[in-house]
Amino acid sequence: MKKYLISIENEGSERLTKFFAQEVFNAERYEFKKIGIKGAELTVKEYFNQAVAGHDKALTPSELGCTLSHLEALKDFLNSSEQYAVVFEDDAIQNGKFALADVEKCIDNLGLESCFFLSLGGIQLRHNQKVKGTFYPKLMLERNLLKIHAYYYHKLVYAYAYIVDRKMAEVLLRYHSTPQVFDHWAGVSCMEPNINLYATYLFDHPPVNDLEADSYLEAERIKNSHDVKLNHHSHKFSQRLLKSLIKLSLKSYQVKP
C-alpha cells in the first residue's frame, strides 16, 4: 500500500514532528511520500486556468493547492504496482492503538466493492452528522464501517485520512482534470455513478473551531461553498416518496463515547 502525506510544512517543523510522533505514523515514517503544493505560489496564469476559468465560483489558493496535492499523490500511486493508496493530511490524529499494517490487512479482508474511497476519519465530525448509509457486515479494527448512500454523497466532507483503490484514483483524476474542491463527491458520482464511498473512524481531526492553530482550510471552507446542485424537482411523486422511504431506512454513523 502506497503511503502519502499531504503537507506544505518543511521537514522538521513542529507540525510534522507532532504528526510523526504518533506511533502509527512513526513506525513507517520513511515509507511516506510527502507532497505539498502551495496554491499561493502558482503563477497568476496557472491559478486562473485551474481555479477560475470554467468555475461558477473560483477556488481559493489554499483549496487549489490542496486538491493539486492530492491529485499528485494519486498520479504517483497509479505509476506504482500497488493496489491501494493511503493518504493523510498532516493534522490527522490516531484514534486507538493499531498499526498501518493492521489497516492494510483489513482492506485485504473486507472485500470492498471496486472503485472505492474509504474515509478513515471525519464521519464523526459535526459537518458529517447528516451523512447516512448502511452498515457494512464486517468491522474494521472493531469499528463500524458505513457504506454511504448516494443520496448523501453531497453531505460528506473531509479527506484528511483515506484509502483508495486504483479505479477510484483514475476516476478522481478524470473528474479533476479541471480542479474542483477535492471532496465534492456528488460531482464525482454524476460523472461516474458506480463509485463506492465508505467511512469509519480511525483518525481524528483537531477541533474545527480552532482555525488558526489547526487547519489551513477550515476558515475558507466556512466562508466558501462549492456545493454541486442537483435538480430533483422533475421527479414524480412516486419517486420522491420512494426516496423519502429509503432515506428513513438509512443509518447514521454513531461514535461511541
C-alpha positions in Angstrom: 0.0 0.0 0.0 1.5 3.3 -1.1 1.6 5.9 1.7 1.3 9.7 1.2 1.4 12.7 3.4 -0.2 15.9 2.2 1.6 18.8 3.8 3.2 22.2 2.9 5.3 22.1 6.1 9.1 22.0 6.0 10.9 18.9 7.2 11.4 19.1 11.0 8.7 21.6 11.5 6.7 21.5 14.8 3.6 20.3 12.9 5.4 17.4 11.1 7.3 16.5 14.3 3.9 16.2 16.1 2.4 14.1 13.2 5.3 11.6 13.2 5.4 11.4 17.0 2.3 9.3 16.7 3.0 5.6 16.8 1.0 4.7 13.8 3.0 7.1 11.6 6.4 7.0 13.2 6.7 3.2 12.6 6.6 3.7 8.9 7.6 7.4 8.5 10.2 6.7 5.9 7.7 5.0 3.6 5.6 8.2 3.3 6.0 10.4 0.3 5.3 14.0 1.3 3.5 16.2 -1.3 2.6 19.8 -0.8 1.6 22.3 -3.5 1.1 25.9 -2.3 -1.6 27.5 -4.4 -0.4 31.0 -3.4 2.9 30.2 -5.1 1.4 29.4 -8.5 1.7 31.9 -11.3 -1.3 34.1 -12.0 -1.8 32.3 -15.3 -1.7 28.8 -13.6 -4.1 30.0 -10.8 -6.5 31.5 -13.3 -6.5 28.5 -15.6 -7.0 26.0 -12.8 -9.1 27.8 -10.2 -11.1 30.5 -12.0 -11.7 29.5 -15.7 -14.7 27.2 -16.0 -15.8 27.6 -12.4 -19.0 29.1 -11.1 -17.1 30.1 -8.0 -13.3 30.3 -8.0 -11.3 28.0 -5.8 -9.2 29.8 -3.2 -5.4 29.4 -3.5 -5.5 27.0 -0.5 -8.3 24.9 -1.9 -6.5 24.7 -5.2 -3.2 23.7 -3.6 -4.9 21.1 -1.5 -6.6 19.5 -4.5 -3.5 19.6 -6.6 -1.5 17.9 -3.8 -4.0 15.1 -3.5 -4.1 14.6 -7.3 -0.3 14.5 -7.4 -0.4 11.7 -4.8 -2.9 9.8 -6.9 -0.8 10.1 -10.1 2.2 8.8 -8.3 0.1 5.9 -6.9 -1.1 4.9 -10.4 2.5 4.8 -11.6 3.2 2.1 -9.0 2.1 -1.5 -8.9 0.3 -1.2 -5.6 -3.5 -1.9 -5.4 -4.2 0.7 -2.7 -3.0 4.1 -1.5 -3.5 5.6 1.9 -3.4 9.4 2.1 -3.1 11.6 5.2 -3.1 15.3 5.8 -0.7 16.5 8.5 -3.4 17.2 11.0 -4.7 13.6 11.2 -4.7 12.2 14.8 -4.5 8.5 15.6 -7.6 7.2 17.5 -6.8 3.9 19.1 -3.9 1.5 19.1 -3.2 -0.1 15.7 -0.5 -0.1 13.0 -0.9 0.8 9.3 -0.1 -2.9 8.6 -3.3 -3.7 10.5 -5.2 -1.2 8.4 -3.9 -2.8 5.2 -4.7 -6.3 6.3 -8.3 -5.2 7.0 -8.6 -3.8 3.5 -7.5 -7.1 2.0 -10.0 -9.0 4.1 -13.1 -6.7 3.9 -13.8 -7.2 0.2 -14.9 -3.7 -0.5 -16.6 -3.1 -3.9 -14.3 -1.8 -6.6 -13.8 1.9 -7.2 -13.9 2.8 -3.6 -13.0 5.7 -1.4 -12.7 4.7 2.3 -12.7 7.7 4.7 -10.7 6.8 7.8 -11.9 9.8 9.7 -14.3 12.7 9.5 -17.6 10.9 9.7 -17.6 11.6 13.5 -17.4 15.4 13.0 -20.4 17.7 13.1 -20.1 18.6 9.4 -20.9 15.0 8.5 -23.7 14.4 11.0 -26.3 14.2 8.2 -24.5 11.6 6.2 -26.4 8.2 6.1 -26.0 4.8 4.6 -26.0 1.1 5.6 -23.5 -0.6 7.9 -21.1 -3.0 6.3 -21.4 -6.6 7.6 -17.8 -6.6 8.7 -16.0 -4.4 11.2 -12.7 -2.6 10.6 -10.4 -2.9 13.6 -13.5 -3.3 15.7 -15.1 -0.1 14.3 -18.3 0.1 12.3 -18.0 0.8 8.6 -20.7 2.8 6.9 -21.4 2.4 3.2 -22.7 5.8 2.3 -25.8 6.0 0.2 -25.6 8.0 -3.0 -28.3 10.4 -1.7 -25.8 11.6 0.9 -22.6 11.9 -1.1 -23.1 15.7 -1.2 -23.1 15.8 2.6 -19.7 14.0 3.0 -16.8 16.4 3.6 -13.2 16.0 4.7 -10.4 14.0 3.1 -7.7 14.1 5.8 -7.3 10.3 6.0 -8.5 7.9 3.4 -7.7 4.8 1.2 -8.5 4.5 -2.5 -8.1 1.7 -5.0 -6.7 2.2 -8.5 -10.1 2.6 -10.1 -11.2 5.3 -7.8 -7.8 7.1 -8.3 -8.4 7.0 -12.0 -12.0 8.4 -11.6 -10.8 11.2 -9.4 -8.0 12.3 -11.8 -10.6 12.4 -14.6 -13.1 14.4 -12.6 -10.4 16.9 -11.5 -9.0 17.4 -15.0 -10.3 20.9 -14.2 -9.6 21.0 -10.4 -12.5 21.2 -8.1 -12.7 21.1 -4.3 -11.3 17.6 -3.6 -14.2 16.2 -1.6 -17.1 17.0 -3.9 -18.5 13.5 -4.1 -21.8 14.5 -5.7 -20.0 15.8 -8.7 -17.8 12.8 -8.9 -20.8 10.5 -8.8 -22.5 12.4 -11.6 -19.5 11.6 -13.8 -19.1 8.0 -12.6 -22.3 6.6 -10.8 -20.5 3.4 -9.8 -18.2 4.8 -7.2 -18.4 3.4 -3.6 -17.9 5.6 -0.6 -17.2 4.1 2.9 -16.5 5.8 6.2 -15.1 4.7 9.6 -13.4 6.4 12.5 -9.8 5.5 13.0 -8.3 9.0 12.8 -9.5 12.2 14.5 -9.1 15.8 13.5 -8.3 18.9 15.6 -11.4 20.9 16.7 -12.9 22.6 13.7 -13.4 25.8 15.8 -9.7 26.1 16.4 -9.0 27.5 13.0 -5.8 29.4 13.5 -3.7 26.6 15.0 -5.1 23.5 13.5 -6.3 23.9 9.9 -5.3 26.0 6.9 -8.6 25.2 5.1 -11.4 25.3 7.6 -11.8 29.1 7.6 -12.1 29.0 3.8 -14.5 26.1 3.9 -16.8 28.1 6.2 -16.6 31.2 4.0 -16.8 29.5 0.6 -19.4 27.0 -0.6 -18.9 25.0 -3.8 -21.8 22.6 -3.4 -22.9 20.7 -6.5 -26.5 21.5 -7.0 -28.7 18.5 -8.1 -32.1 19.1 -9.6 -34.7 16.7 -8.2 -37.8 18.9 -8.9 -38.8 16.9 -12.0 -39.1 13.7 -10.1 -42.6 12.2 -10.0 -44.4 12.0 -6.7 -43.9 8.2 -6.5 -40.2 8.6 -7.0 -40.0 11.3 -4.3 -42.0 9.0 -1.9 -39.6 6.1 -2.6 -36.6 8.3 -2.0 -38.1 9.5 1.3 -38.7 5.9 2.4 -35.2 4.9 1.5 -33.8 7.8 3.5 -35.8 6.9 6.6 -34.4 3.3 6.4 -30.7 4.5 6.4 -28.5 4.8 9.4 -26.1 7.5 10.6 -22.6 6.7 12.0 -22.7 6.9 15.8 -19.5 7.4 17.7 -19.3 5.5 21.0 -18.4 7.8 23.9 
